[in-house]
Amino acid sequence: MIKKPKLELAIIITIITVFVLYGIGTRLIFKGVQQYATEAQSMYGGDAVGALIALVEDESASFESRNSAIWALGQLGSDRALPALGNLNYPTHQEPPYDATAYIVEYGVKKSIRQINGFSTTRWMYRFL
């Protein structure tokens, strides 16, 4: 049987580990969104959301860039992106593994729309973007 002090210590270590991993994960997500937003702003100007929307709508941009912008818009959670995401054309038949370099990935679009309409545990950090 585990003694009480050891159990309390294990719980504290577990809680600290969860918070550290959450912090590392959110930082990595933030850096990715920040990178895509900065690249879009350098090409299209404006704020992060507007530039990412412009990138998503730019049919001359690579599919990889457009899919990355779709992901970033989902992370940012701005309602302004919903019309652009809803108007995207993508192949009707897609099966995993998805090729984000060859077409707009329907799964990514739908996931971003769900993220915008729902709750996100990381959305708070984008006020610093």
C-alpha positions, 0 to 999 in steps of 0.5 A: 500500500502506498503511504499518503505522503507519497501519493500526494507527491505523485498527484502534485507531480502529475498536475505539474506535468500536465500543466507543463505539457499544456504550456509546451503544446499551446506555445507550439500551436501559437508559434504555428499560427503566428508563422502562418499569419505573419506570412499571410500578412506579408503577402496580403497586408491587414490583420491576421484574420483578414490576411489568412482569409485572403490566402485561403481565397487566393486560388493561385496560392499553393494548396499547402499554404491554403490548408495551413491558413484554414487550420490557423483560422480555425485556431483563431476562431474568428467568425469573419472566416466562416463565409470564406471557409463555407465557400471553398471548393474541394473534391467530393471524394477524399480518403485518409491520408489526405494530401494537403499539397494536392487539394483543399482538405474537406476534413480540415475545413469542417474541423476549422468551422467546428472550432470557430463555432465551438469552444477552444482551450487555446483561443485565449492566447491569440489576443497577443497575436 
